[in-house]
Amino acid sequence: MNANTSDVILGRMMSLHPKIIDLVLDRVERLLAALDHPERKLPPVIHIAGTNGKGSTQAMMRAGFEGVGKSVHAYTSPHLARFHERIRVAGDLISESYLTEILDECYVANGGESITYFEITTCAALLAFARNEADYTLLEVGLGGRVDATNVVDAPALTVITPVSIDHQQFLGDTLAEIAGEKAGILKRGVPCVVGPQDDVALEVIEAKAARIGAPLLVYGQHWHVGVERDRLVFQDETGLLDLPMPALLGAHQVQNAGAAIAGLRALGFGEDACIAAMQNATWPARMQRLKSGPISQIAPEAELWLDGGHNAAAAQAIADLLGGLPKRDTYLICGMLNTKDVSAYMQPLAPHVTQLFAVDIPGEANTLSSEDTAKAASDAGMQASNAKSVNEALETIAKTAPHARVLICGSLYLAGDVLRSNG
């Protein structure tokens, strides 16, 4: 191949399979064998599944490891502004030259066989991790767990299942029990699993799978507890009590994610210093992220501007809880969503907190829900809603009519990524 940029190779990888998502492991296993099994040569792996909170939990665990001098590989998806965000090699975002090199190697090793974009790029990440020293590897599941491309490590050091809720039904099943079964597919015999807060139905499925295969569980409410007292995070497990700073990541839901991260660190033998670092040093873009500078923020310079990529009912409830706890202020949403999401369920928790919603299409996204349909769903949920041609147009309108408003751009990680690229 003569390609000399990662974008060129990534573009070619998009055409290797007719579907974006096709959940089986055969193709990944074939390519990993051709690459001499990098998945067997990784530093100790922490494998994280769940519907909400995977990325935040991973970010806190990484901050905890790094806060006590450990180096960490980390894999996450999707990216927001650039593909490189998905792969951190020993703490640093992968360089363009190294990404191009490993993508090219994987493309050649695949030999033109059918494989999805996520599968081949996951293999590339594993190859990079196997060839570079680190103390730990953090792998975030892409979708589900049981047949996700990341589920190829036979003996991770730890697994984590964050809260499970209804999402991606077209791939994971229509019921919470079915979806929980897919998430529980990351459990491994003899490998401890930290289980975050769960609906009873989901927990029953996870516990049954763990009992069948012999995976010890560390379950929220049974083996560990987390809460807030006097603006401090209090965590307790059989080892003892920790009085910690509140998470740097905003929102009441981050307390639960923090608890899972701390439980994971403790299960791996880390002490209070790592747990403090996990709370204080974690960063995670597009999770109630304040935008205080850049071209987009300058459109409405006096507004309080936020960005969030959550896209399901549970994420909307978390956003609503946070908005409800902020000082009273006229609140406007600029919202774009995918047509694969339950838009009505997303809108309902937000409606009581919103002055007006501006619906937009997601630029360059084939599966965008039309702004008309987004606005209708918002209107049906009780919001005043209208269309805008773009985020910028909506911000300009808000800046003229309510310059000091609170503005949240939300509804999709793809919209959040477009905003971050534009604001870069």
C-alpha positions as CSV (number, residue, x, y, z in Angstrom):
1,M,0.0,0.0,0.0
2,N,1.1,3.6,-0.7
3,A,-1.2,5.2,1.8
4,N,0.6,7.7,4.1
5,T,-2.2,8.9,6.4
6,S,-4.4,7.1,8.9
7,D,-7.5,8.7,7.3
8,V,-6.8,7.1,4.0
9,I,-6.4,3.6,5.5
10,L,-9.5,4.1,7.8
11,G,-11.5,5.0,4.7
12,R,-10.5,1.8,3.0
13,M,-11.3,-0.2,6.1
14,M,-14.9,1.2,6.0
15,S,-15.4,-0.8,2.7
16,L,-14.3,-4.2,4.0
17,H,-17.8,-5.2,5.3
18,P,-21.2,-4.2,4.1
19,K,-22.5,-3.5,7.6
20,I,-21.1,-1.1,10.2
21,I,-22.2,-3.4,13.0
22,D,-22.2,-7.2,12.7
23,L,-21.8,-8.9,16.1
24,V,-19.7,-12.1,15.8
25,L,-16.1,-12.9,16.9
26,D,-15.0,-15.1,13.9
27,R,-13.5,-12.3,11.9
28,V,-11.6,-10.7,14.8
29,E,-10.2,-14.1,15.9
30,R,-9.1,-14.8,12.3
31,L,-7.2,-11.5,12.0
32,L,-5.7,-11.7,15.5
33,A,-4.3,-15.1,14.6
34,A,-2.8,-13.6,11.4
35,L,-1.2,-10.9,13.7
36,D,0.3,-13.6,16.0
37,H,-2.3,-13.1,18.7
38,P,-1.5,-9.7,20.3
39,E,-4.5,-10.2,22.6
40,R,-2.4,-12.8,24.4
41,K,0.5,-10.4,25.0
42,L,-1.2,-7.5,26.7
43,P,-0.5,-6.0,30.1
44,P,-3.1,-7.0,32.7
45,V,-6.6,-6.1,31.2
46,I,-9.5,-4.4,32.8
47,H,-12.6,-5.0,30.6
48,I,-15.5,-2.6,31.0
49,A,-19.1,-3.1,29.7
50,G,-22.4,-1.5,30.5
51,T,-25.0,0.8,28.9
52,N,-24.0,4.1,30.7
53,G,-20.9,5.1,32.5
54,K,-18.3,2.9,30.7
55,G,-16.2,5.8,29.5
56,S,-16.4,7.8,32.7
57,T,-15.5,4.7,34.8
58,Q,-12.6,4.0,32.5
59,A,-11.4,7.6,32.8
60,M,-11.5,7.5,36.6
61,M,-9.6,4.2,36.8
62,R,-7.0,5.5,34.4
63,A,-6.6,8.7,36.5
64,G,-6.2,6.5,39.6
65,F,-3.5,4.3,38.0
66,E,-1.6,7.2,36.6
67,G,-1.9,9.1,39.9
68,V,0.3,6.6,41.6
69,G,2.8,6.3,38.7
70,K,1.4,3.4,36.7
71,S,1.3,3.5,32.9
72,V,-1.9,2.6,31.2
73,H,-3.0,1.6,27.7
74,A,-6.7,2.6,27.1
75,Y,-9.1,1.8,24.3
76,T,-12.5,3.5,23.9
77,S,-15.1,4.3,21.3
78,P,-16.5,6.1,19.5
79,H,-14.1,9.0,19.0
80,L,-15.3,12.6,19.1
81,A,-13.0,14.8,17.0
82,R,-10.3,12.4,15.8
83,F,-9.9,8.6,15.6
84,H,-6.7,8.9,17.6
85,E,-8.8,9.5,20.7
86,R,-9.7,5.8,20.8
87,I,-6.2,4.6,21.5
88,R,-3.9,5.7,24.3
89,V,-0.5,3.9,24.3
90,A,1.1,4.1,27.8
91,G,-0.9,7.2,28.6
92,D,-0.5,9.2,25.4
93,L,-2.9,9.4,22.4
94,I,-1.4,7.3,19.6
95,S,0.7,9.3,17.2
96,E,-0.3,9.8,13.6
97,S,2.7,7.9,12.3
98,Y,2.3,4.9,14.7
99,L,-1.5,4.7,14.0
100,T,-0.8,4.7,10.2
101,E,1.8,2.0,10.7
102,I,-0.4,-0.4,12.7
103,L,-3.5,0.3,10.6
104,D,-1.5,-0.5,7.5
105,E,-0.2,-3.7,9.0
106,C,-3.7,-4.9,10.0
107,Y,-5.1,-4.0,6.6
108,V,-2.4,-6.1,4.9
109,A,-2.7,-9.0,7.3
110,N,-6.5,-9.1,6.8
111,G,-5.9,-9.8,3.1
112,G,-9.1,-8.2,1.8
113,E,-11.3,-10.5,3.8
114,S,-14.6,-9.3,5.2
115,I,-14.3,-7.5,8.5
116,T,-16.1,-4.5,10.1
117,Y,-14.4,-1.2,10.7
118,F,-14.7,-1.6,14.5
119,E,-13.3,-5.1,14.4
120,I,-10.2,-4.3,12.4
121,T,-9.5,-1.1,14.3
122,T,-9.9,-2.9,17.6
123,C,-7.3,-5.4,16.3
124,A,-5.0,-2.4,15.5
125,A,-5.4,-1.1,19.1
126,L,-4.6,-4.5,20.6
127,L,-1.5,-4.8,18.3
128,A,-0.2,-1.4,19.5
129,F,-0.8,-2.3,23.1
130,A,1.0,-5.7,22.8
131,R,4.1,-4.0,21.4
132,N,4.4,-1.4,24.1
133,E,5.1,-1.8,27.8
134,A,2.5,-0.6,30.3
135,D,1.2,-1.7,33.7
136,Y,-2.4,-2.1,32.7
137,T,-4.7,-2.2,29.7
138,L,-8.2,-0.6,29.9
139,L,-10.6,-2.0,27.3
140,E,-14.0,-0.4,26.8
141,V,-16.6,-2.6,25.1
142,G,-18.0,-1.1,21.9
143,L,-21.4,-2.6,21.9
144,G,-22.9,-5.3,24.2
145,G,-20.1,-7.5,25.4
146,R,-20.5,-11.2,24.6
147,V,-19.7,-10.9,20.9
148,D,-18.0,-7.5,21.0
149,A,-14.6,-7.3,19.2
150,T,-13.0,-6.5,22.6
151,N,-14.1,-9.8,24.1
152,V,-11.1,-11.7,23.0
153,V,-9.0,-11.7,26.2
154,D,-9.3,-15.1,27.9
155,A,-8.1,-14.0,31.4
156,P,-8.4,-10.3,32.2
157,A,-7.3,-9.1,35.6
158,L,-10.8,-7.6,36.2
159,T,-14.1,-7.0,34.5
160,V,-16.5,-4.2,35.2
161,I,-20.2,-3.9,34.4
162,T,-21.6,-0.4,34.8
163,P,-25.4,0.2,34.9
164,V,-27.4,-1.6,32.2
165,S,-30.4,-0.1,30.6
166,I,-32.4,-0.3,27.4
167,D,-30.4,0.8,24.4
168,H,-29.3,-0.7,21.0
169,Q,-32.3,-3.0,21.0
170,Q,-31.8,-3.8,17.3
171,F,-28.5,-5.5,18.2
172,L,-28.8,-6.6,21.9
173,G,-32.4,-7.6,22.4
174,D,-35.7,-6.0,23.3
175,T,-35.7,-6.7,27.0
176,L,-33.5,-5.6,29.9
177,A,-32.8,-9.3,30.7
178,E,-31.6,-9.9,27.1
179,I,-29.4,-6.8,27.1
180,A,-27.9,-7.7,30.5
181,G,-27.1,-11.2,29.2
182,E,-25.1,-9.6,26.4
183,K,-23.2,-7.4,28.9
184,A,-22.6,-10.4,31.2
185,G,-20.8,-12.1,28.3
186,I,-17.5,-10.4,29.4
187,L,-17.5,-12.5,32.6
188,K,-14.7,-15.0,32.8
189,R,-14.2,-18.0,35.1
190,G,-12.2,-17.0,38.2
191,V,-12.0,-13.3,37.2
192,P,-13.6,-10.8,39.7
193,C,-16.2,-8.5,38.2
194,V,-17.2,-5.2,39.7
195,V,-20.9,-4.7,39.2
196,G,-22.4,-1.2,39.4
197,P,-25.9,-0.3,40.4
198,Q,-28.4,-2.4,38.5
199,D,-32.1,-2.9,38.0
200,D,-33.1,-6.1,39.8
201,V,-33.8,-7.9,36.4
202,A,-30.3,-7.1,35.1
203,L,-28.6,-8.0,38.3
204,E,-30.4,-11.4,38.4
205,V,-29.1,-12.2,34.9
206,I,-25.5,-11.1,35.8
207,E,-25.5,-13.1,39.0
208,A,-26.9,-16.2,37.3
209,K,-24.2,-16.1,34.6
210,A,-21.5,-15.5,37.2
211,A,-22.7,-18.5,39.3
212,R,-22.7,-20.7,36.2
213,I,-19.1,-20.0,35.2
214,G,-17.6,-19.3,38.6
215,A,-16.8,-15.5,38.3
216,P,-16.7,-13.8,41.7
217,L,-18.8,-10.6,41.9
218,L,-18.3,-7.4,43.7
219,V,-21.8,-5.9,43.6
220,Y,-22.9,-2.4,44.5
221,G,-25.1,-2.5,47.6
222,Q,-23.7,-5.9,48.7
223,H,-19.9,-5.8,48.6
224,W,-19.4,-2.1,48.3
225,H,-21.3,1.1,48.9
226,V,-20.9,4.7,47.7
227,G,-22.6,8.0,48.6
228,V,-22.2,11.6,49.4
229,E,-21.9,13.2,52.8
230,R,-21.1,16.9,53.4
231,D,-19.9,17.3,49.8
232,R,-17.5,14.4,50.1
233,L,-17.7,11.0,48.4
234,V,-17.8,8.2,50.9
235,F,-16.9,4.7,49.8
236,Q,-17.1,1.5,51.9
237,D,-16.2,-2.1,51.2
238,E,-14.9,-5.0,53.3
239,T,-11.5,-3.3,53.4
240,G,-12.8,-0.2,55.2
241,L,-14.1,3.3,54.6
242,L,-12.7,6.0,52.3
243,D,-13.6,9.7,52.7
244,L,-12.7,11.2,49.2
245,P,-13.1,14.4,47.2
246,M,-16.1,14.5,44.9
247,P,-15.5,13.4,41.3
248,A,-14.1,16.0,38.9
249,L,-16.7,14.7,36.4
250,L,-20.0,16.5,37.1
251,G,-23.4,14.9,37.8
252,A,-25.0,12.8,40.5
253,H,-24.6,9.8,38.2
254,Q,-20.8,10.1,38.4
255,V,-20.9,9.1,42.0
256,Q,-22.0,5.7,41.0
257,N,-19.4,5.5,38.3
258,A,-16.8,6.7,40.8
259,G,-17.9,3.9,43.1
260,A,-17.3,1.3,40.4
261,A,-13.9,2.8,39.6
262,I,-12.8,2.8,43.3
263,A,-14.1,-0.8,43.7
264,G,-12.0,-1.8,40.7
265,L,-8.9,-0.1,42.0
266,R,-9.4,-1.6,45.5
267,A,-9.9,-5.1,43.9
268,L,-6.6,-4.7,42.2
269,G,-4.9,-3.8,45.5
270,F,-4.6,0.0,45.2
271,G,-5.0,2.2,48.2
272,E,-6.3,5.7,49.1
273,D,-3.8,7.7,47.0
274,A,-5.0,6.0,43.7
275,C,-8.6,6.6,44.7
276,I,-8.1,10.3,45.4
277,A,-6.3,10.6,42.0
278,A,-9.3,8.9,40.4
279,M,-11.6,11.5,41.8
280,Q,-9.5,14.6,41.2
281,N,-7.8,14.0,37.9
282,A,-10.3,12.3,35.6
283,T,-11.4,14.1,32.4
284,W,-13.9,12.9,29.9
285,P,-15.0,15.1,27.0
286,A,-18.7,15.7,26.1
287,R,-20.0,14.5,29.4
288,M,-21.5,17.7,30.7
289,Q,-18.4,19.6,29.5
290,R,-18.3,23.3,29.8
291,L,-17.3,25.1,26.7
292,K,-15.6,28.4,27.8
293,S,-13.5,29.2,24.8
294,G,-13.3,28.6,21.0
295,P,-15.3,29.8,18.0
296,I,-18.6,28.2,19.0
297,S,-18.5,29.7,22.5
298,Q,-17.9,33.1,21.0
299,I,-21.2,33.0,19.1
300,A,-22.9,33.4,22.5
301,P,-20.2,34.7,24.7
302,E,-22.4,35.6,27.7
303,A,-24.2,32.2,27.7
304,E,-23.4,29.3,30.0
305,L,-22.5,26.7,27.3
306,W,-22.5,23.0,27.9
307,L,-21.9,19.9,25.7
308,D,-23.1,16.3,26.4
309,G,-23.1,13.3,24.2
310,G,-25.5,11.1,26.2
311,H,-28.3,9.6,23.9
312,N,-30.6,7.4,25.8
313,A,-33.2,7.7,28.6
314,A,-30.8,7.0,31.4
315,A,-28.4,9.6,30.1
316,A,-31.2,12.1,29.8
317,Q,-32.3,11.5,33.4
318,A,-28.7,12.1,34.6
319,I,-28.6,15.4,32.6
320,A,-32.0,16.3,34.0
321,D,-30.8,15.6,37.6
322,L,-27.8,17.8,37.1
323,L,-29.8,20.6,35.5
324,G,-32.2,20.5,38.4
325,G,-29.4,21.0,40.8
326,L,-27.9,24.0,39.1
327,P,-28.9,27.6,39.9
328,K,-32.1,28.6,38.2
329,R,-31.6,30.0,34.7
330,D,-33.4,29.9,31.4
331,T,-32.2,26.7,29.7
332,Y,-32.1,26.0,26.0
333,L,-31.3,22.8,24.3
334,I,-29.7,22.4,20.9
335,C,-30.4,18.8,20.1
336,G,-29.5,16.4,17.3
337,M,-30.1,12.6,17.5
338,L,-29.7,9.4,15.5
339,N,-32.8,7.7,14.1
340,T,-31.8,4.5,15.9
341,K,-32.5,6.0,19.4
342,D,-35.7,6.2,21.5
343,V,-36.1,10.0,21.1
344,S,-39.3,10.2,23.1
345,A,-37.7,8.5,26.1
346,Y,-34.8,10.8,25.9
347,M,-36.9,14.0,25.8
348,Q,-39.3,13.2,28.7
349,P,-36.9,13.7,31.7
350,L,-35.5,16.9,30.2
351,A,-38.8,18.6,29.5
352,P,-39.4,20.1,33.0
353,H,-36.0,21.9,32.9
354,V,-36.1,23.4,29.3
355,T,-37.2,26.8,28.2
356,Q,-36.9,25.9,24.5
357,L,-35.3,23.3,22.3
358,F,-33.8,23.9,18.9
359,A,-33.6,20.7,16.8
360,V,-30.8,20.2,14.3
361,D,-29.6,17.5,11.9
362,I,-26.2,15.9,12.7
363,P,-23.8,17.1,10.0
364,G,-22.5,14.4,7.8
365,E,-24.3,11.6,9.6
366,A,-26.4,9.3,7.3
367,N,-28.5,8.1,10.3
368,T,-29.4,11.5,11.7
369,L,-32.9,11.9,12.8
370,S,-34.4,14.8,10.9
371,S,-34.6,18.1,12.8
372,E,-38.4,18.0,12.1
373,D,-38.8,14.7,13.8
374,T,-36.6,15.7,16.7
375,A,-38.6,18.9,17.2
376,K,-41.9,16.9,17.1
377,A,-40.6,14.5,19.8
378,A,-39.6,17.4,22.0
379,S,-43.0,19.1,21.4
380,D,-44.8,15.9,22.2
381,A,-42.8,15.8,25.5
382,G,-44.1,19.2,26.4
383,M,-41.3,21.4,25.3
384,Q,-41.4,24.5,23.1
385,A,-39.5,23.3,20.1
386,S,-38.4,24.6,16.7
387,N,-35.9,23.7,13.9
388,A,-32.5,25.3,13.2
389,K,-30.3,24.7,10.2
390,S,-27.2,24.3,12.4
391,V,-25.8,24.5,15.9
392,N,-24.3,27.9,15.0
393,E,-27.7,29.3,13.8
394,A,-29.4,28.1,17.0
395,L,-26.8,29.7,19.1
396,E,-27.1,33.0,17.2
397,T,-30.8,33.0,17.8
398,I,-30.4,32.3,21.5
399,A,-27.7,34.9,21.8
400,K,-30.1,37.6,20.4
401,T,-33.1,36.6,22.5
402,A,-31.6,35.3,25.7
403,P,-27.9,36.2,25.8
404,H,-27.4,35.1,29.4
405,A,-29.1,31.7,29.1
406,R,-27.8,28.3,29.9
407,V,-27.4,26.3,26.6
408,L,-26.9,22.6,26.4
409,I,-25.9,21.0,23.0
410,C,-26.9,17.4,23.4
411,G,-28.5,14.2,21.9
412,S,-25.6,12.4,20.3
413,L,-21.9,11.7,20.6
414,Y,-21.7,12.3,16.8
415,L,-23.1,15.8,17.3
416,A,-20.8,16.4,20.2
417,G,-17.8,15.4,18.0
418,D,-18.8,17.8,15.3
419,V,-19.1,20.6,17.8
420,L,-15.6,19.8,19.3
421,R,-14.1,19.7,15.8
422,S,-15.7,23.0,15.0
423,N,-14.6,24.5,18.3
424,G,-11.0,23.2,18.1
